Amino acid sequence: MVELMECSICCKPKKENLILLGKNICSECEERIVQSNAGDLSYSVFLEKIKDILRTAGSKEPSIW
């Protein structure tokens, strides 16, 4: 049985596809992200969702000290 995981972009239960810092991104959303242009409204939405993934993963800018 295939385990369904919630897509971090569309929030629908989907088969595991692309994992970004432990978060699932389904193949449909991955394709929409790749095909979006910087001027598209959807691009801004995708960008914010990806920023949320980075924030919740606790990512920080690397320290040089």
C-alpha distances in whole Angstrom, upper triangle without the diagonal:
4,6,9,13,16,18,21,23,22,21,18,14,13,11,12,15,19,19,23,24,21,20,18,19,18,19,21,23,23,25,27,28,29,31,33,36,38,40,37,37,33,34,35,32,30,32,32,29,29,32,30,27,30,32,29,28,32,33,36,39,40,43,46,48
4,6,10,13,15,18,20,19,18,15,11,10,7,9,12,15,16,19,21,18,17,14,16,14,15,17,19,19,21,23,24,25,27,29,33,34,37,34,33,29,30,32,29,26,29,29,25,25,28,26,24,26,28,26,25,29,29,33,36,37,40,43,45
4,7,10,12,15,18,17,15,13,9,8,7,7,11,14,14,17,18,15,14,12,14,13,15,17,18,19,21,23,23,25,27,28,32,33,35,33,32,28,29,30,27,24,27,26,23,23,26,24,21,24,25,22,22,25,27,30,33,34,37,40,42
4,7,9,12,14,14,12,9,6,5,5,6,10,13,13,16,17,14,12,10,12,10,13,14,15,16,19,20,21,23,25,26,29,30,32,29,28,25,26,27,23,21,24,23,20,20,23,21,19,22,23,21,20,24,25,29,32,33,36,40,42
4,6,9,12,11,9,8,5,5,6,6,9,11,11,13,14,11,9,7,9,9,12,14,14,15,18,18,19,21,23,24,27,28,30,27,26,22,23,24,21,18,21,20,16,17,19,17,15,18,20,17,17,20,22,25,28,30,33,36,38
4,6,9,8,5,5,4,6,8,8,11,12,11,13,14,12,9,7,8,8,12,13,12,14,17,17,17,20,22,22,25,26,27,25,23,19,20,21,17,16,18,17,13,15,17,15,13,16,18,15,16,19,21,24,27,29,32,36,38
4,5,6,5,6,6,6,9,8,9,9,10,11,13,11,8,5,5,6,9,10,8,10,13,13,13,16,18,18,21,22,24,21,20,16,17,18,14,12,15,14,11,12,15,13,11,15,16,14,15,19,19,23,25,27,31,34,36
4,6,5,8,10,10,12,11,11,10,10,9,11,10,6,6,6,8,12,12,9,11,14,14,13,16,18,17,20,20,22,20,18,15,15,15,12,10,12,11,7,8,11,9,8,11,13,11,12,16,16,20,22,24,28,31,33
4,6,8,11,11,13,13,12,11,12,11,14,13,9,8,6,8,11,10,7,9,12,10,10,13,15,14,17,17,19,16,15,11,12,12,9,7,10,10,6,8,11,10,9,13,14,14,15,18,18,21,23,26,29,32,34
4,6,9,10,13,13,13,13,14,14,17,16,12,10,8,8,11,9,7,10,12,11,11,15,16,15,18,19,20,17,15,12,13,14,10,10,13,12,9,12,14,13,13,16,18,17,18,21,22,25,27,29,33,36,38
4,7,9,12,13,14,14,14,15,16,15,11,10,9,9,13,12,10,13,16,14,15,18,19,19,22,22,24,21,18,15,17,17,13,12,15,14,11,13,15,13,13,16,17,15,17,20,21,25,27,30,33,36,38
4,6,10,11,13,14,15,16,18,16,13,10,10,9,12,11,10,13,15,15,16,19,20,20,23,24,25,22,20,17,19,20,16,15,18,17,14,16,19,17,16,19,20,19,20,23,24,28,30,33,36,39,41
4,7,9,11,14,14,16,18,15,12,10,10,9,12,12,12,15,17,17,18,21,22,22,26,27,29,25,24,20,22,23,19,18,21,20,16,18,21,18,17,20,22,19,20,24,25,28,31,33,36,40,42
4,6,8,11,12,15,17,15,12,9,9,6,9,10,11,12,14,15,16,18,20,21,25,26,28,25,24,20,21,23,19,17,20,20,17,17,21,19,17,20,22,20,20,24,25,28,31,33,36,39,41
4,6,10,11,14,17,14,12,9,9,7,9,11,12,13,15,16,17,19,21,22,26,28,30,27,26,22,23,25,22,19,22,22,19,19,22,21,18,21,23,21,21,25,25,29,31,32,36,39,41
4,7,8,11,13,11,9,6,7,7,9,11,12,12,14,16,17,18,20,22,25,27,29,26,26,22,22,24,21,18,21,21,17,17,20,19,16,18,21,19,18,22,22,26,28,29,32,35,38
4,6,10,13,11,10,6,6,5,6,10,10,9,11,14,14,15,17,19,22,24,26,24,24,20,20,22,20,17,19,20,17,15,19,18,15,18,21,19,18,22,21,25,26,28,31,34,36
4,6,10,9,8,6,5,6,7,10,10,8,11,13,12,13,16,17,20,21,24,23,23,19,18,20,18,15,16,17,14,13,16,16,13,15,18,17,15,19,18,22,23,24,28,30,33
4,6,6,5,5,6,9,11,14,12,11,14,16,14,15,19,20,22,23,26,24,24,20,19,20,19,15,16,17,14,12,15,14,11,12,15,14,12,16,15,19,20,22,25,28,30
4,5,5,6,7,11,13,15,13,11,15,16,14,15,18,19,21,21,24,23,22,19,18,18,17,13,14,14,12,9,11,11,8,9,12,11,9,13,12,15,17,18,22,24,27
4,6,9,10,14,16,19,16,15,18,19,17,18,22,22,24,23,26,25,25,22,20,20,19,16,15,15,13,10,12,11,7,7,10,9,6,10,9,13,15,16,19,22,24
4,7,10,13,16,18,16,15,19,20,18,20,23,23,26,26,28,27,26,23,22,22,20,17,17,17,14,12,14,13,9,10,12,10,8,11,12,16,18,19,22,25,27
4,7,10,13,15,13,13,16,17,15,17,21,20,23,23,26,24,23,20,19,19,17,14,15,14,11,10,12,10,7,10,12,10,9,12,13,17,19,21,24,27,29
4,6,10,12,10,10,14,15,14,16,19,19,22,23,25,23,22,19,18,19,17,14,15,15,12,11,14,13,10,13,15,13,12,16,17,20,22,24,27,30,33
4,7,8,6,6,10,11,10,12,15,15,19,19,22,20,19,15,15,16,14,11,13,14,10,10,13,13,10,13,16,15,14,18,18,21,23,25,28,31,34
4,5,5,6,9,10,11,12,14,16,19,21,23,20,20,16,16,18,16,13,16,17,13,13,17,16,14,17,19,18,18,22,22,25,27,29,32,35,37
4,6,5,6,9,10,10,12,14,18,20,22,20,20,16,16,19,17,14,17,18,15,15,19,19,17,19,22,21,21,24,24,27,28,30,34,36,39
4,5,5,6,9,10,11,12,16,18,20,17,17,14,14,17,15,13,16,17,15,15,19,19,17,20,23,22,22,26,25,28,30,32,35,38,41
4,5,5,6,9,10,10,14,16,18,15,15,11,11,14,11,9,12,14,11,11,15,15,14,17,19,19,19,23,22,25,26,29,32,35,38
4,5,5,6,9,10,13,15,18,16,16,12,12,15,13,10,12,14,12,11,15,16,14,16,19,19,19,22,21,24,25,27,30,33,36
4,5,5,6,9,12,15,17,15,16,12,12,15,14,11,14,17,15,14,18,19,18,20,23,23,23,26,25,27,28,30,33,36,39
4,5,5,6,10,12,14,11,12,9,9,12,11,9,12,14,13,13,17,18,17,19,22,22,23,26,24,27,27,30,33,36,39
4,6,5,8,10,13,11,12,8,7,10,10,7,9,12,11,10,13,15,14,16,19,20,20,23,21,23,24,26,30,32,35
4,6,8,11,13,12,14,11,10,13,13,10,12,15,14,13,16,18,17,18,21,22,22,25,23,25,25,27,30,32,36
4,7,10,12,10,13,10,9,13,14,11,13,16,16,15,18,20,20,21,24,25,25,28,26,28,28,30,34,35,39
4,7,8,7,9,7,6,10,11,9,11,14,14,14,16,18,19,20,22,24,24,27,25,27,26,29,32,34,38
4,5,5,9,8,6,10,12,11,11,15,16,15,17,20,20,21,23,25,26,28,26,27,26,29,32,34,37
4,6,8,9,6,8,11,10,10,13,15,14,15,18,19,19,21,24,24,26,24,25,24,27,30,31,34
4,7,9,7,8,11,12,12,14,17,17,18,20,22,22,24,26,27,29,27,28,27,30,33,34,37
4,5,5,7,9,10,11,13,15,16,17,19,21,22,23,25,26,28,27,28,28,31,34,36,39
4,5,6,7,9,10,11,13,15,16,17,19,21,22,23,25,27,26,27,27,31,33,36,39
4,5,5,6,9,10,11,12,14,15,17,18,20,21,23,25,24,26,26,29,32,35,38
4,5,5,6,9,10,11,12,14,15,16,18,20,21,23,22,23,23,26,29,32,35
4,5,5,6,9,10,10,12,14,15,16,18,20,21,20,22,22,25,28,30,33
4,5,5,6,9,10,11,13,14,15,17,19,20,20,22,22,26,29,31,34
4,5,5,6,9,10,11,12,14,15,17,19,18,20,21,24,27,30,33
4,5,5,6,9,10,11,12,14,15,17,16,17,18,21,24,26,29
4,5,5,6,9,10,10,12,14,16,15,16,18,21,24,27,29
4,5,5,6,9,10,11,12,15,14,17,18,22,25,28,30
4,5,5,6,9,10,11,13,12,14,16,18,22,25,27
4,5,5,6,9,10,11,10,12,13,16,19,22,25
4,5,5,6,8,10,10,13,15,18,21,24,26
4,5,5,6,9,9,12,15,17,20,24,26
4,6,5,7,6,9,11,13,17,20,22
4,5,5,6,8,11,14,16,20,22
4,5,8,10,14,16,19,22,24
4,5,9,12,14,17,20,22
4,6,10,12,14,18,19
4,7,9,12,15,17
4,6,8,12,14
4,6,9,12
4,6,9
4,5
4
